[in-house]
Amino acid sequence: MHRIERVQQLSAGRWWLIWAFTRAIIVLRALQHPWTQGDPKYYFAELSTESSTALQEYPSVAVWPLRLVFWLSQSNEAAFIVLFSVLCLLFDATFFAILRRHHAPMLALGFWCAMGVLMPEMLLWRFDIIPGVLVGLAALYLHHHRSQVLLATAAMMKLWPFALAPAIAGRLHARKTWRNVAVYGTSIAMLGGLTVALGGIERLLSPLSYQGARGVQIESLAATPLMFAAIIAPDRYSVKYAASKSFEITGPGAAVMQHASSLLMLGCALLVLIWLGRALLRGPLPRELNVAWMLLVLLVLLGANKVFSPQYLWWLAPLLAVALMLRPDGLPRMMTWLCLLCALCTSLVYPTWYHQIDHVPFDGLPGAIALVTRNVLLVILMVPSAMWVLREHRAALPAYKAIDKTLN
């Protein structure tokens, strides 16, 4: 018995050494590109104004931890960046520790460590690791009240987790379903009420206004044909840094692709309704099936969005790590490798070759090729994700039939 415990402790210690080693690499790699600290510098500059309108494009709940970091930094920009990085690493380490505690397979732990190495700047100097981890933990603790609180908090930090709300649903007439909805709704109401109390109703709605005014960002799937056309006819296209604080492309077809993105968003909403309908009619879906749905909806959302910043892959990584805990082989394994390839191509786009594609004519083809490859990989990633949903539905059918027979 003691020998088994000793081996487990050694195994845990070894994994923490791997995590620490990869995070040291992350810091060293990220420091090679100090110009990628634009986001924390922007946060600091906005918070330094002490204005109630600071960072209006972000939900107020997302700004609260930034204000805490700003207060701890004593109005020093360098200290703010360091503390912000520590905050992101704390969420990273917490998620890794929880994966370890739940005996995650080697592939899940390795995947989490590798994602950081492939995208160091996105881990250290972007906010998205925080809501991503909250969603990952919500998926891990599905069917527990903490899941509803985690998912609601993530949704109030970044809008995209609202699309994953069907994960908490169950049979329409079941008491547990309404308890889940009550916990989820109460969490959102409390955070929303606090936002209104501190900044007014305008502060609650400001992120929605900001999203609606955005154009087609150069890294989005909607921009892919436009970026390709810009290679052939650079005089007909323009890439500029827009008021949305991202590089957007304009030219022939841009309006069409923007409308196409909106239609795809409607398709994503329809997918969410199908998922919700299944849950309400069938009862609480198995955790594997819910996680499969979460991944599919998120991938479609990423593909439909007219913005696809590199840090958005940190929305996906925690969910995939949880998927590997539930199904460490087959389709989730395939999705893991595709996601790592996406991360590699994303890191080549930003920061390595971003200077080639942030204006027209492009300074070189490698950046555009890496961008198109990443977007194609994202589309391919949707295929095994959809297959996994269908496979889990088929696996759950006998249980559904047994429940229906009991109820009838």
C-alpha positions in Angstrom: 0.0 0.0 0.0 2.8 2.4 1.0 4.6 1.6 -2.2 1.6 2.4 -4.3 1.2 5.7 -2.5 4.9 6.5 -3.0 4.6 5.8 -6.8 1.5 8.0 -7.0 3.3 10.8 -5.1 6.3 10.5 -7.4 4.1 10.5 -10.4 2.3 13.7 -9.2 5.6 15.3 -8.4 6.9 14.4 -11.8 3.9 16.0 -13.5 4.3 19.2 -11.4 7.9 19.3 -12.5 6.8 19.0 -16.1 4.2 21.8 -15.6 6.8 24.1 -13.9 9.3 23.4 -16.7 6.9 24.2 -19.4 5.7 27.3 -17.7 9.4 28.5 -17.4 9.6 28.0 -21.1 6.4 30.0 -21.6 7.8 32.9 -19.7 11.1 32.9 -21.6 9.3 32.6 -24.9 6.8 35.3 -24.2 9.5 37.7 -23.0 11.1 37.4 -26.5 8.0 39.3 -27.8 7.4 42.1 -25.3 5.4 44.0 -27.9 2.6 41.4 -27.4 1.9 42.8 -23.9 -0.5 45.2 -25.6 -3.6 43.9 -23.8 -2.3 44.3 -20.2 -0.8 47.7 -21.1 -4.2 48.7 -22.5 -5.9 47.5 -19.4 -3.5 49.5 -17.2 -3.9 52.7 -19.3 -7.7 52.4 -19.1 -7.8 51.7 -15.4 -5.3 54.6 -14.8 -8.0 57.1 -16.0 -10.1 56.1 -13.0 -13.1 56.6 -15.2 -16.3 54.6 -14.8 -16.3 54.1 -18.6 -13.0 52.3 -18.6 -12.9 49.0 -20.6 -16.6 49.4 -21.6 -16.2 46.7 -24.3 -15.7 44.1 -21.6 -18.4 42.9 -19.2 -18.1 44.6 -15.9 -17.5 41.3 -14.1 -14.4 40.7 -16.2 -13.0 44.1 -15.2 -13.3 43.4 -11.4 -10.2 41.1 -11.2 -8.3 43.6 -13.4 -9.2 46.4 -10.9 -7.9 44.2 -8.1 -4.6 43.6 -10.0 -4.4 47.4 -10.7 -4.9 48.1 -7.0 -2.2 45.6 -6.0 0.2 47.1 -8.6 0.2 50.5 -6.8 -0.3 52.2 -10.2 3.0 50.7 -11.6 2.6 49.4 -15.2 5.5 46.8 -14.9 4.0 45.5 -11.6 0.6 45.4 -13.2 1.8 43.2 -16.1 3.7 40.9 -13.7 0.7 40.5 -11.4 -1.7 40.0 -14.4 0.6 37.2 -15.6 0.6 35.6 -12.2 -3.2 35.8 -12.1 -3.4 33.9 -15.4 -0.8 31.3 -14.3 -2.8 30.8 -11.1 -5.9 29.8 -13.1 -3.7 27.6 -15.3 -2.1 25.9 -12.3 -5.5 25.5 -10.5 -7.0 23.8 -13.6 -3.9 21.5 -13.9 -4.1 20.6 -10.2 -7.8 19.7 -10.5 -7.0 17.6 -13.6 -4.4 15.8 -11.5 -6.8 15.3 -8.5 -9.4 13.7 -10.8 -6.7 11.3 -12.2 -6.7 12.8 -15.7 -5.0 10.6 -18.3 -1.5 11.4 -19.4 -2.7 12.8 -22.8 -5.0 15.3 -21.0 -2.1 16.5 -18.8 0.3 16.6 -21.7 -2.2 18.4 -23.9 -2.7 21.1 -21.2 1.1 21.6 -20.8 1.7 21.6 -24.5 -1.0 24.3 -25.2 0.8 26.7 -23.0 4.1 26.1 -24.7 2.6 26.6 -28.2 0.7 29.8 -27.2 2.8 31.4 -24.4 1.8 35.1 -25.0 -1.9 34.1 -25.1 -1.6 32.4 -21.7 0.3 35.1 -19.9 -1.1 38.3 -21.4 -4.6 37.6 -22.4 -7.7 37.4 -20.1 -9.4 34.5 -21.9 -7.7 31.7 -19.9 -10.0 32.7 -16.9 -13.4 32.2 -18.4 -12.1 29.2 -20.3 -11.0 27.5 -17.1 -14.3 28.4 -15.5 -16.2 26.7 -18.4 -13.8 23.7 -18.2 -14.6 23.3 -14.5 -18.3 23.7 -15.1 -18.0 20.8 -17.6 -16.1 18.7 -15.1 -18.6 19.3 -12.3 -21.8 18.9 -14.4 -24.9 17.9 -12.4 -23.6 19.7 -9.3 -24.7 23.2 -8.3 -21.2 24.5 -8.5 -21.4 23.9 -12.3 -24.2 26.4 -12.7 -22.4 29.0 -10.7 -19.2 28.5 -12.6 -21.0 28.7 -16.0 -22.9 31.8 -15.0 -19.8 33.5 -13.8 -18.0 32.7 -17.0 -20.9 34.0 -19.1 -20.9 37.3 -17.2 -17.2 37.6 -17.8 -17.3 36.8 -21.6 -20.6 36.5 -23.5 -19.8 33.2 -25.4 -20.4 30.8 -22.4 -24.1 31.8 -22.6 -24.3 29.5 -25.6 -23.4 26.5 -23.4 -26.3 27.0 -21.0 -28.2 23.9 -22.2 -25.5 21.8 -20.3 -27.4 22.5 -17.1 -30.8 21.5 -18.4 -32.8 18.4 -17.7 -36.3 17.0 -18.3 -38.7 19.9 -18.4 -41.0 18.7 -15.6 -38.2 17.5 -13.3 -37.7 19.4 -10.0 -33.9 19.2 -10.4 -34.0 21.0 -13.7 -35.8 24.0 -12.1 -33.3 24.0 -9.2 -30.4 24.1 -11.7 -32.1 27.0 -13.6 -32.7 28.8 -10.4 -29.1 28.6 -9.3 -27.9 29.6 -12.8 -30.4 32.5 -13.0 -29.8 33.7 -9.5 -26.0 33.8 -10.1 -26.5 35.8 -13.3 -29.0 38.1 -11.6 -26.7 38.8 -8.7 -23.7 39.6 -10.9 -25.9 41.7 -13.3 -27.5 43.5 -10.3 -24.1 44.4 -8.9 -23.0 45.6 -12.3 -26.0 47.9 -12.6 -25.5 49.1 -9.0 -21.9 50.1 -9.7 -22.2 51.4 -13.3 -25.8 51.6 -14.3 -27.8 49.7 -17.0 -25.6 51.2 -19.7 -22.6 49.4 -18.2 -24.4 46.1 -18.3 -25.3 46.6 -22.0 -22.1 48.2 -23.3 -20.4 44.9 -24.4 -23.3 44.1 -26.6 -23.2 47.5 -28.4 -19.4 47.0 -28.9 -19.9 43.5 -30.5 -22.5 44.7 -32.9 -20.3 47.5 -34.3 -17.4 45.2 -35.3 -16.4 44.4 -38.8 -14.7 41.4 -40.3 -11.5 40.7 -38.5 -8.6 39.4 -40.6 -8.2 36.2 -38.6 -11.8 35.1 -38.7 -13.1 32.3 -40.9 -15.3 34.9 -42.6 -12.2 36.9 -43.6 -10.4 33.8 -45.1 -11.7 34.2 -48.7 -11.1 38.0 -48.5 -7.5 37.5 -47.3 -7.0 35.1 -50.2 -8.4 37.6 -52.7 -6.2 40.3 -51.2 -3.1 38.2 -52.3 -4.4 38.2 -55.9 -5.7 41.7 -56.0 -4.1 43.8 -53.2 -5.2 47.1 -54.7 -8.9 46.2 -54.1 -8.6 45.5 -50.4 -7.6 47.3 -47.3 -6.6 46.1 -43.8 -6.8 48.7 -41.1 -6.7 48.9 -37.3 -10.4 49.7 -36.5 -12.2 51.3 -33.6 -13.0 47.7 -32.5 -9.3 47.5 -31.5 -8.6 44.8 -34.1 -7.4 44.6 -37.7 -10.3 44.4 -40.1 -10.4 43.9 -43.8 -12.6 45.9 -46.2 -13.1 45.5 -50.0 -15.3 43.5 -52.5 -17.2 40.8 -50.7 -16.6 42.1 -47.1 -20.3 43.0 -46.6 -21.3 39.6 -48.0 -19.0 37.8 -45.6 -20.3 39.9 -42.7 -23.8 38.9 -43.5 -22.7 35.2 -43.9 -21.2 35.4 -40.4 -24.5 36.7 -39.1 -26.4 33.8 -40.8 -23.9 31.3 -39.4 -24.5 32.8 -35.9 -28.2 32.0 -36.4 -27.2 28.5 -37.3 -25.3 28.3 -34.1 -28.3 29.5 -32.2 -30.4 26.8 -33.9 -27.8 24.2 -32.8 -28.1 25.4 -29.2 -31.9 25.1 -29.4 -31.6 21.5 -30.7 -29.3 20.7 -27.8 -31.7 22.4 -25.3 -34.7 20.5 -26.8 -32.9 17.2 -26.4 -32.2 17.9 -22.8 -35.7 19.1 -22.0 -37.3 16.1 -23.7 -34.9 13.4 -22.6 -33.9 14.5 -19.2 -30.3 15.2 -17.9 -28.0 14.2 -20.7 -24.9 12.1 -19.7 -21.9 14.1 -18.9 -20.0 12.8 -22.0 -22.9 13.8 -24.3 -23.1 17.3 -22.7 -19.4 17.9 -23.0 -19.5 16.7 -26.7 -22.3 19.2 -27.3 -20.4 22.0 -25.5 -17.4 21.4 -27.8 -19.5 21.3 -31.0 -21.4 24.5 -30.1 -18.2 26.3 -29.2 -16.4 25.2 -32.4 -19.4 26.4 -34.5 -19.4 29.7 -32.5 -15.7 30.2 -33.2 -16.3 29.5 -36.9 -19.3 31.7 -37.2 -17.9 34.7 -35.3 -16.6 37.6 -37.4 -13.8 37.9 -34.9 -11.3 35.1 -34.1 -8.5 36.4 -32.0 -5.6 34.0 -31.3 -6.5 33.7 -27.6 -9.9 32.2 -28.4 -8.3 28.8 -28.5 -8.0 29.1 -24.7 -11.8 28.9 -24.7 -11.5 25.4 -26.3 -8.5 23.9 -24.5 -10.1 23.4 -21.0 -13.1 21.7 -22.6 -10.9 19.4 -24.6 -8.9 18.4 -21.5 -12.2 17.5 -19.8 -13.3 15.5 -22.9 -10.0 13.5 -22.7 -10.8 12.7 -19.1 -14.1 11.2 -20.1 -13.0 9.6 -23.4 -9.2 9.3 -23.5 -9.3 7.7 -27.0 -11.1 7.8 -30.3 -12.6 11.1 -31.4 -11.5 13.3 -28.5 -8.0 12.1 -29.0 -8.2 13.1 -32.7 -9.6 16.5 -31.7 -6.7 17.0 -29.3 -4.1 16.6 -32.0 -6.1 18.8 -34.4 -6.3 21.5 -31.7 -2.6 21.4 -31.1 -2.0 21.9 -34.8 -4.4 24.8 -34.7 -2.4 26.2 -31.8 0.8 25.8 -33.7 -0.5 27.6 -36.8 -2.0 30.3 -34.6 1.3 31.0 -32.9 2.9 31.2 -36.4 0.3 33.8 -37.4 0.6 35.7 -34.1 3.2 36.8 -33.1 5.6 35.3 -35.6 4.2 36.5 -39.0 1.5 39.0 -38.0 3.5 41.9 -39.4 3.1 40.3 -42.8 -0.7 40.3 -42.8 -1.7 43.5 -40.9 -1.7 45.6 -44.0 -2.3 45.1 -47.8 -0.3 44.3 -49.9 1.1 41.6 -47.6 4.8 41.5 -46.9 5.0 37.8 -47.4 3.0 34.6 -47.9 3.9 32.5 -44.8 1.6 34.5 -42.5 -1.4 34.2 -44.9 -0.7 30.5 -45.5 -0.5 29.8 -41.7 -3.7 31.7 -41.2 -5.6 29.8 -43.9 -4.2 26.5 -42.6 -5.4 27.3 -39.1 -8.9 28.2 -40.3 -9.1 25.0 -42.4 -8.0 23.0 -39.4 -10.8 24.6 -37.3 -13.4 23.5 -39.9 -12.0 20.0 -40.0 -12.1 20.0 -36.2 -15.9 20.4 -36.3 -16.2 17.0 -38.1 -15.0 14.7 -35.3 -16.8 16.9 -32.8 -20.2 16.4 -34.6 -19.4 12.7 -34.9 -18.7 12.5 -31.2 -22.1 14.1 -30.4 -23.9 11.5 -32.7 -21.9 8.6 -31.1 -22.8 9.7 -27.6 -26.4 10.1 -28.6 -26.5 6.5 -29.9 -24.8 5.2 -26.8 -27.4 7.0 -24.6 -30.5 5.7 -26.5 -31.0 2.5 -24.5 -31.0 4.5 -21.2 -33.5 7.0 -22.7 -35.8 4.1 -23.8 -35.7 2.5 -20.4 -36.6 5.9 -18.7 -39.5 6.4 -21.2 -40.8 2.9 -20.5 -40.7 3.6 -16.7 -42.5 6.9 -17.1 -45.2 5.4 -19.3 
